[in-house]
Amino acid sequence: MTLVGVERWGAVEALLLDVGCGHERLRTTIDRVGLEKAVDVAVAELVERCRPVPLSAPVRFQLEVTCGGQEAGRVLTLDTDGLSPKYGWVSANVPRIRIDAVDLLRGIFRADLPNAPAPVVTWSDAWADESLAYPNADEAAFARFQARTSAMQALLAAFTPGPANLGELSVAFGSDKWASFHWYTQHYQRHFAPLRGEPIRLLEIGIGGYQHSGCGGESLRMWQRYFPRAVVYGLDIFAKPHVRGPRIRAVQGDQNDPGFLDELGRELGPFDIVIDDGSHINEHVTTSLHALLPHVRPGGYYVIEDLQTSYWPGCGGDDADLTNASTSVGRLKELVDGLNHMEIPGRSNDGSSYSDRNVIGLHFYHNLAVVEKGMNAEDGIPAFIPRQYGGGEM
């Protein structure tokens, strides 16, 4: 199956993997993909991260990246619209930012390196106006100098993975996962924090914006920033061609089509994290869980958001029979029994389902469930323990 509109990652994924494997392995990978392509990957991430700064005029910088005897140059221009790069070198006297390619990639993508090597900045004397002379500095010149300094600070801040607080990132990117309709991010952080520095694959069902092609992608951008070594996929029933990023790809498809989901998992997975924030229709939720759970890695997570629809008849829910297995919460309750399937007479491993054997943890929060994937191979209580228990301590 060819998934239309899903580009391959090229050099991105190789660099994300090897950025955690030591200097020499990463340097070998840079040599293999080429220094220019490696710098393209780093600069694309800087463009995504660097916040716009209120400037009266654009500010330019020269980025100089070295690797052995090679050099690659990019002219970076920051203005009120953000950062834009251009190949090559600038002849003007501008601040120069010089860094080794290995240090550049490790600093950008390694969330577990709080003391990553900083780039060397060579300031330009011409950057400040001649009227910026103490103690009688011209006020307008001083204001321009402060604006340019803010531009430098914004650019250098992009050289690190940035905030680890998902609540802050949710607000920054406009996601509704915190302080909007939901309060999910603290639960996500509890489970996902150990994975933050890992090279993971994340799929979120539901890009957002409904049928409007120009809307959505807020949560995908949040995940891209939180997981600096992740590749992030968004699945939506509607086309979302504008939703992309250095490590974001949008896929169009139906979450209620098990055949499509299986092929998606085979082609783009296995995933470390799958998050269902799609239609929230109960049939769709259970179909997606059944089809995609096999494409989650052991040790990974399958998350279902907005479980309130399990109680809404208009979405296929049931507010009368709370054990109805056709609802999303009803299906999750079955997973609890499956977690303990070795204790159910006649079921054991011979009569177990895929989810019985491959779910090792279930965590429930308000309108949110986190399913933990793994090998559920723990044996049951020995047969010599009496099944009719009349008191005392087991």
Residue, then its C-alpha position, 0 to 999 in steps of 0.5 A: m500500500t502506498l500512503v499518498g502524501v506521506e513523504r519518507w524521512g530521508a536523513v532525518e530518521a537516521l540522524l535522530l537514531d544515531v544522535g544518541c549513539g555517541h560522537e563517532r557513530l553520529r559523525t559517521t552518519i553525518d559523513r554518510v548522509g552528507l554535511e549539507k543534508a545534516v545541516d538542513v535537518a538541524v536548520a529545519e528544526l531551528v526554524e520550527r522552534c525559533r519564536p518570532v521577535p517584534l523587530s523594526a527590521p530583520v536581523r541576520f546571522q551567519l551559521e557556520v557548521t564544521c565537520g572535520g575539514q568540511e564547512a556548511g553555511r546558512v544565512l539565518t534571518l529573523d523577523t516578526d514572521g519567524l526564522s528563514p534560512k538561506y544557503g551560503w555565506v553573507s558578506a556583511n558584518v553580522p554575528r557569526i554562530r560557529i559550531d561542530a555538526v555533532d555538537l549542533l545535532r546533539g544539542i538540538f535533539r538530545a533532551d537528556l543533555p542539559n549541558a550540551p555544548a553551546p555554539v561559539v558566537t562572534w559578535s559584530d562590531a558593526w551590529a551596534d550603531e556608532s551612536l551606541a557609545y556610553p555614557n551618551a548612547d542614542e536612545a533609538a540606537f540603544a532600542r535597536f541594539q536591544a531588539r537585535t539582542s532579543a533576536m540573538q537570544a530567541l535564536l540561541a534558545a532554539f538550539t536546545p530542546g526547550p520546555a519539558n512541561l507539557g502543560e506549557l507546551s499545550v498552551a504555547f501551541g494552542s492544543d486543548k489538552w490542558a486548560s481548555f476542555h481537558w486536563y490531560t497533560q499532567h497524566y501524559q507527562r507521568h507516563f511519557a517523561p521516560l520516553r522524552g529523550e528516546p527516538i520514538r514514533l508517535l501516531e495521533i488519530g485526529i489532527g483537529g479542525y474538522q473539515h477545514s483544511g487550514c486548521g488543526g495540527e496543534s497537538l502534533r506540534m506540541w508532541q514534536r517539541y516535547f519529544p525532540r527525537a520523535v517522528v510524529y504522524g497525524l491521521d485524519i478523515f479530512a485532508k490536512p495538507h498544511v499540517r507538516g513540520p520537520r518531524i510531522r507527517a499528515v495521513q488521510g484515512d478512516q479510523n473505522d477501517p481496520g484494513f487501512l489501519d493495519e496497513l498503516g501500522r505495517e508501513l509506518g509503525p511500529f509505534d511507541i505511542v498511539i493517541d486516539d483523539g479522533s471522532h470519539i464515536n464508540e464504534h470507531v474507538t473500539t475498531s482503532l484499538h483492535a486494529l492498532l494495538p498490535h502495531v504498538r511496541p512492547g513498552g509503548y502506550y495506546v491512549i484513548e481520550d474523551l471517554q465521556t462519549s462512552y455515556w452519550p447515546g448520540c455517539g454510540g455510548d450507553d448511559a444505562d448499561l455501563t458494562n455494554a462492551s460495544t462502548s469504549v469504556g465497556r471495552l476497556k473494562e474487558l481489558v481489565d479482565g484480560l489483564n487477569h485472564m490467567e485467573i479465569p477458569g477455562r480461559s488461561n492462555d489457551g482461550s486468551s485474546y491478543s489483548d489478554r496476552n499483550v496488555i500489562g497495565l491500565h491507567f484511568y483518569h477523568n475521560l482518559a485511559v492509558v493502555e500499557k503494551g507488553m507481554n502479559a505472561e505472569d502465571g496465575i495463582p497455583a492450582f493448589i490454592p483453594r478457590q473457595y476461601g473462607g477467611g483469614e489472610m491469603 
